[in-house]
Amino acid sequence: MRYSDRILSTPSSFIRDILKVTQDPSVISFAGGLPNPISFPEEALKESACRIIDNEGGKVFQYSTTEGHLPLRQFVADKYNKNFGLNITPEDVLITTGSQQALDLIAKTLLNKGDRVIIEEPGYLGAIQAFCMFEPEFLPVTLEDDGLDLKKLEEALKKERVKFAYVVPNFQNPTGLTYSKERREAVCALFDRYDTVLVEDDPYGELRFKGEKLPYIGAGKLPHSVLLGTFSKTVTPGMRLGFIITQDKELMNHLVTAKQSSDLHTNIFSQYMIADYLAHNEYQKHVDKIIALYKGQAEAMLAAMKEYFPAHVKYTEPEGGMFIWVTLPEGQSALDLFHKAMEKKVAFVPGDPFYAGKTNVNTFRLNYTNSTPETIREGIKRLAEVL
């Protein structure tokens, strides 16, 4: 059998492969970017599931519109308008099957083979994998402590066939870094000069436990701004509900067409259920509990790293989100370290899949949201033994 060039050029999910290795319950895993299951509002969701069946009947089991359930899109629009002073309408919102589908739809809509995509270096591996299916050329731009390297970003924007740039400005995956207000403004000014779509992915933005909330780079400012969000990190990931926000009407029409060809519409039962949950519960109070939980877990990991890690190992200190990024001395391979760590029954994600075209890098990602403070301390202690 002959397979497509697209699938042959797309790597398997590195993290999914690692998670198979870490199924052993004796392994302490900092590998997956998993929300803590104790944060899932199970009872409230059960009530919503029963209520929508009783009140809506067959609607929740029938085919529906591609754009998504209107009350859910209205909730998204109202939330962003209130929190960020935007002027979003439900027509500017497309409900997707998780943020991963949003990435697929954007690439499907904008990319031809050989087109260029600007990504952060290091960048989100799920986006790299999604874009790979469309055989682009990646233009990695170094991510500094306060955002993209402006000189390298402008050099990339000047190239031909640059269709879009993809960034995660809040508590970035994998580094946990957040763009400063000044860097956001400078990035916005650059995109204002070039006819390039800016995609801001913000799955973690609500999970801030330190510092001040910052405005988006392009939303409400740039004509080709695209903003991605999700309910996976604040309600439940299993429902696979994400969304695309853009006021570029032509782009939105093409995204809807791309989604029609992909899956007609996102699971309508999940949409009704989450919309009902949001209508009958105090969403922000629920998010505040998650923030408090993750704050304690992040502090536990950072305290253990400070106590056990040698001075030559550097790491980020996030203001929110789910990840810490670790940098080893030059010349050391995080992939080699992973195998040594597994002998100590502790797992992380080596940095390789977060780069386009680099191997045996000296960086790796740690996740703190799915372990207790006691487990975190023990896992960091084991990891330090092989550093």
C-alpha positions, 0 to 999 in steps of 0.5 A: 500500500502507498501512503500519502506524503502528508502522513509520512511526513507527520510524526506520531505524537511524542507525548502520546508515545511517552504516556504509553511508557508511563502507564506503570503506576510506579512511575511518577509522570510529569510528562502529560499536559493533563488537567487535574481530574479533581477539578472536573465538576462531575456532579454539576455536569451530571445534573446538566446532562439530565437537564438537557435531555429532560428539557431539550429532548431529541435536539441534543441527539440530532444533527446541528449547525456547523458554527455551533450551539448559539448559547455557547457561542454567546457565552464565549463572546460575552466572556471575551468582551467583558474580560478584554474589552473586545467587540465579539459577536456569536457570528465571530465564534466557531465551536471546534472539536477541541483546540486541536481541530482549530489548528487543523482547520486553520492549516487546511484553510490557509496552507498549500504545500511549501507555504511558510508558517512562523512558529515559536522556538520552542513551540507547542508540539501539537501545533507542529504536528497538526501543521505538518500534515499540510507540508509547510516550511516552518520558520522558527523564531526564538522565544525570549523571556518576554516574547518573540525575538523581534529582529528574527520575527521581522526577518521571517515576516519579510519572506514570501509565502508566509501565511500565518504565525502561531503563538501562545502568549500566556504561560506558553507550552512548553516553556511556561513563559508569558509575553510582556505587555511591551513585547505584545505591543511591538509584535502587534506593530510588526504584524500591522505592517505585513499581510499575515494572519496572527493566530494566538492560542490561549488555552491557559490564559485563565489559569493565572496565579501570579501577576496581572492579566495582559491584553492580547497581541492582535485581538481587536487590533489586527484585521487578520487576528485569530484567537483560539480558546478551549474549555478543556483546561477549565471544565473538562478535556474529554468533551473536546470543546474548543473555539476559534474567534475571528472578525475576519468574515472571509476567513471565518466563512472558509473555516466553516467550510473546512469544518463542514468537510471535516465533521459537519459539527462538533458533538452537539450533546457536549455543547448543550451540556457545557452551555447548561453547566455554564448557565447554572453554575458560577464559572469563575468561582470554579476557575478560581479553585483550579487556580488555587490548586495549580498555584500550590502544585507549581510552588511545590515543584519550584521549591523542590527544584530549588532544593534538589536541582544542581545550580547549573540546571536552569528553569522557568518560573511561570505565573500561571498555566501548567508547565515548567521548562528546564535547560541543561548545560550545553552539550547535554541531551535531554533525551538521554536523560529521559532514559536515565530518569525512567530507571528512577521511575520518573518521566518528563517530555524531552525537548526535541518534539518542541522544535522543528528540525532540531534533535538531542536538545538540552531542554525538557518540559515538566508538568505539575498539574496532575500530581500531588505536592508530595508526589511532586517532591518525590519525583523531583528528588528522583530526577535530581539524582540523575542530573 
